[in-house]
Amino acid sequence: MHELSIVEGILEAVIPEVKKYNVTRVTEIRLKIGEMSGIVPQCIDEYFRIAAAGTIAEGAHIRIEKIPVTVSCPDCGYNGTIRIGHFRCPGCSGTGFKIISGREYYVDSVEAD
């Protein structure tokens, strides 16, 4: 259910920003969500429709792009992606890698009229 507070935060960030440009309607919000963020994209979409009701973002489309989990391994020098649930370095099978990306989420862009 933390997706509801995330959606509310997105709206609290987007709406005041677009109003600076005399926007009357937000038509699309593009999000980037890391595969390890714990965020369920379907819940974002569902809660967005509820939270955006009555705002200039009502009816806007949510586009979500997943950010893969990217790691860096100091043992073998591997820099690349890994699959969720496979927490061993693809290069050396070690577990001492550092997660570089895949836990974050952010608004990438907004389209508006």
Solvent accessible surface area in square Angstrom, and as a share of the most:
residue,aa,sasa,rsa
1,M,162,0.73
2,H,94,0.42
3,E,4,0.02
4,L,48,0.24
5,S,69,0.44
6,I,20,0.10
7,V,1,0.00
8,E,76,0.34
9,G,35,0.33
10,I,13,0.07
11,L,13,0.06
12,E,128,0.57
13,A,62,0.48
14,V,7,0.04
15,I,26,0.13
16,P,73,0.46
17,E,77,0.35
18,V,14,0.08
19,K,113,0.48
20,K,142,0.60
21,Y,153,0.58
22,N,136,0.70
23,V,27,0.15
24,T,105,0.61
25,R,121,0.44
26,V,0,0.00
27,T,29,0.17
28,E,22,0.10
29,I,0,0.00
30,R,75,0.27
31,L,5,0.03
32,K,45,0.19
33,I,6,0.03
34,G,2,0.02
35,E,75,0.34
36,M,62,0.27
37,S,27,0.18
38,G,51,0.49
39,I,15,0.07
40,V,66,0.38
41,P,32,0.20
42,Q,133,0.59
43,C,45,0.27
44,I,1,0.01
45,D,60,0.31
46,E,81,0.36
47,Y,44,0.17
48,F,4,0.02
49,R,146,0.53
50,I,109,0.55
51,A,29,0.23
52,A,1,0.01
53,A,60,0.46
54,G,74,0.71
55,T,50,0.29
56,I,41,0.21
57,A,0,0.00
58,E,94,0.42
59,G,64,0.62
60,A,11,0.08
61,H,108,0.48
62,I,21,0.11
63,R,126,0.46
64,I,54,0.28
65,E,97,0.43
66,K,125,0.53
67,I,22,0.11
68,P,62,0.39
69,V,0,0.00
70,T,36,0.21
71,V,0,0.00
72,S,31,0.20
73,C,2,0.01
74,P,102,0.64
75,D,104,0.54
76,C,62,0.37
77,G,49,0.47
78,Y,60,0.23
79,N,111,0.57
80,G,16,0.16
81,T,71,0.41
82,I,13,0.06
83,R,162,0.59
84,I,87,0.44
85,G,56,0.54
86,H,98,0.44
87,F,85,0.35
88,R,144,0.53
89,C,3,0.02
90,P,82,0.51
91,G,50,0.49
92,C,56,0.34
93,S,68,0.44
94,G,19,0.19
95,T,88,0.51
96,G,47,0.45
97,F,30,0.13
98,K,140,0.59
99,I,32,0.16
100,I,100,0.51
101,S,25,0.16
102,G,0,0.00
103,R,140,0.51
104,E,64,0.29
105,Y,104,0.40
106,Y,98,0.37
107,V,49,0.28
108,D,70,0.36
109,S,38,0.25
110,V,48,0.27
111,E,77,0.35
112,A,40,0.31
113,D,93,0.48
